[in-house]
Amino acid sequence: MISLEQEKQITAYLNSKKLSPQIFDEVKDHFMMQIGSLMENEGKSFQEAFLAARISWKRELEMVRADLLSFKKIARIEKQVVQMRFRKITLVSMVFSGAGFLLLQVDSDLFMNLQILLFIVWIAMLLYNAIRKGFRVSNYASMNFHPLLVRTMLAGLAVFYIGHGMTADYWKILDLQITKLFCTYALAVQLQLLYFSSKKINVLV
């Protein structure tokens, strides 16, 4: 039987790995069960069982860079989940910006109204996070250097660099449309990052 004091040791160790609440609860349950089983079935002391559990979870709880473009380190088990969320955010943003680009070709005024609506929603979510969730200016500043947004900026720079090889008149028209496309994509990414942040779901914000 694991005592309250021993459980606190397990909690302190897992807290050092900076796991999100969802992952933390799951890993803690596994730790408790594994340690309890080793103590009961193999007659190990708590410290021996705790050490064995830490060794068996060493790879999963190893601190690694969250993303190629991020300096933040998270547990490897957390990285897998975060990367999956990144892929979903990217897919939703691509679909949204693609739909917006098609709308731009059909009705530029309607597209402009859509952008204004998205901007209003973005402001509302930013205020909600600031008032209800303690989201600070520093959080927003760091969000602008989020790996997904940095990747978008680098892709945009690459497209603009390639575009300068086109004829001036053609690129002048395309430049404006591509700028709107990238802005819509970046806004869609930020909206999702703010949403996940408000739900206390780890997306490196």
C-alpha positions in Angstrom: 0.0 0.0 0.0 1.4 3.4 -1.0 1.3 6.0 1.8 0.3 9.6 1.3 3.9 10.7 1.8 5.1 8.2 -0.9 2.4 9.4 -3.3 3.8 13.0 -2.8 7.2 11.8 -3.8 5.7 10.3 -7.0 3.8 13.5 -7.7 6.9 15.7 -7.2 8.9 13.6 -9.6 6.3 13.7 -12.3 5.8 17.4 -11.7 9.4 17.9 -12.6 8.6 16.5 -16.1 6.1 19.3 -16.7 3.4 17.0 -18.0 0.0 18.4 -19.0 -2.8 17.5 -16.6 -4.3 14.9 -19.0 -0.9 13.1 -19.5 0.0 13.6 -15.8 -3.0 11.8 -14.4 -2.5 8.9 -16.7 1.2 8.5 -16.1 0.7 8.9 -12.3 -1.9 6.1 -12.3 0.6 3.8 -14.1 3.3 4.7 -11.7 1.2 4.0 -8.7 0.0 0.7 -10.0 3.5 -0.4 -11.1 5.1 0.6 -7.8 2.3 -1.0 -5.8 2.6 -4.2 -7.8 6.4 -4.4 -7.2 6.0 -3.8 -3.5 3.2 -6.4 -3.1 4.3 -9.1 -5.5 8.1 -8.9 -5.3 8.5 -7.6 -1.8 10.5 -4.5 -2.9 10.7 -1.4 -0.6 9.1 1.7 -1.9 12.4 3.3 -2.9 13.4 0.2 -4.8 10.0 0.0 -6.6 10.1 3.7 -7.3 13.6 3.5 -8.8 12.5 0.5 -11.0 9.5 2.5 -12.2 11.6 5.5 -13.0 14.0 3.3 -15.0 11.3 1.6 -16.9 9.8 5.0 -17.8 13.1 6.7 -18.5 12.7 6.9 -22.3 9.1 8.1 -22.2 9.9 10.8 -19.6 13.1 11.9 -21.2 13.1 15.7 -21.8 13.4 16.5 -25.5 12.8 19.5 -27.7 9.2 19.8 -28.5 9.7 20.7 -32.1 12.6 21.4 -34.5 11.7 25.1 -34.3 11.1 25.2 -30.6 13.5 25.6 -27.7 11.1 24.3 -25.2 11.7 20.8 -23.8 8.9 18.4 -22.8 8.7 14.7 -22.0 9.0 12.4 -25.0 5.5 11.0 -24.2 4.1 14.5 -24.2 5.9 15.3 -27.5 4.0 12.6 -29.4 0.7 14.1 -28.2 1.7 17.7 -29.0 2.9 16.8 -32.5 -0.4 15.1 -33.2 -2.2 18.3 -32.1 0.2 20.3 -34.3 -0.8 18.2 -37.3 -4.5 18.7 -36.6 -4.0 22.5 -36.2 -2.1 22.6 -39.4 -4.8 20.6 -41.3 -7.6 22.8 -40.0 -5.8 26.0 -40.8 -4.9 24.8 -44.4 -8.5 23.8 -45.0 -9.8 27.1 -43.6 -7.3 29.3 -45.5 -7.9 27.3 -48.7 -11.6 27.8 -48.4 -10.9 31.5 -47.8 -8.8 31.7 -50.9 -11.6 30.3 -53.0 -14.0 32.8 -51.5 -11.5 35.6 -52.4 -11.7 34.6 -56.0 -15.5 34.6 -55.9 -16.3 37.7 -53.8 -13.4 39.8 -52.4 -15.8 41.8 -50.2 -17.3 38.7 -48.6 -13.7 37.5 -47.9 -12.9 40.8 -46.3 -16.0 40.5 -44.0 -14.8 37.0 -43.1 -11.4 38.3 -42.1 -13.0 41.0 -40.0 -15.2 38.4 -38.3 -12.1 36.2 -37.6 -10.3 39.2 -36.2 -13.2 40.0 -33.8 -13.3 36.4 -32.7 -9.5 36.5 -32.1 -9.8 39.7 -30.0 -12.7 38.1 -28.0 -10.7 34.9 -27.3 -7.6 36.9 -26.4 -9.6 39.0 -23.9 -11.3 35.9 -22.5 -8.0 34.2 -21.9 -6.5 37.3 -20.3 -9.5 37.8 -18.0 -10.5 34.3 -17.1 -7.4 32.2 -17.7 -4.6 34.6 -16.7 -3.2 34.9 -20.2 -0.5 37.6 -20.1 1.1 39.8 -22.6 4.3 37.7 -22.3 2.2 34.6 -23.2 1.0 36.3 -26.4 4.5 37.6 -27.3 5.9 34.0 -27.0 2.9 32.7 -29.0 4.1 34.8 -31.9 7.2 32.7 -32.0 5.3 29.4 -31.8 6.8 26.7 -34.1 3.7 26.6 -36.3 3.7 30.4 -36.8 7.5 30.5 -37.4 7.0 27.7 -40.0 4.3 29.8 -41.7 6.6 32.8 -41.7 9.5 30.8 -43.3 7.1 29.3 -45.9 5.8 32.8 -46.7 9.4 34.2 -47.1 10.2 31.2 -49.4 7.1 31.8 -51.6 7.8 35.6 -51.9 11.5 34.9 -52.7 10.4 32.5 -55.5 7.8 34.9 -56.7 10.3 37.7 -57.4 11.4 35.5 -60.4 8.0 36.0 -62.0 7.0 39.0 -64.2 6.4 42.1 -62.2 2.7 42.6 -63.2 1.7 39.0 -62.6 3.5 38.9 -59.2 1.9 42.2 -58.1 -1.6 40.6 -58.4 -0.5 37.3 -56.9 1.4 38.9 -54.1 -1.7 40.5 -52.6 -3.7 37.3 -52.8 -0.9 35.2 -51.3 -0.4 37.7 -48.5 -4.1 37.4 -47.6 -3.9 33.6 -47.8 -1.0 33.5 -45.3 -2.6 36.0 -43.0 -5.8 33.9 -42.9 -3.7 30.8 -42.2 -1.8 32.4 -39.4 -5.0 33.8 -37.9 -6.6 30.3 -38.0 -3.5 28.9 -36.2 -3.6 31.6 -33.5 -7.3 31.0 -32.9 -6.7 27.3 -32.3 -3.7 28.0 -30.1 -5.8 30.4 -28.0 -8.7 27.8 -27.8 -6.4 25.0 -26.7 -4.7 27.4 -24.2 -8.1 28.3 -22.7 -8.8 24.6 -22.2 -5.4 24.1 -20.5 -4.3 21.7 -23.3 -0.6 21.8 -24.0 0.2 23.3 -27.4 3.5 25.0 -26.2 1.7 28.3 -25.5 
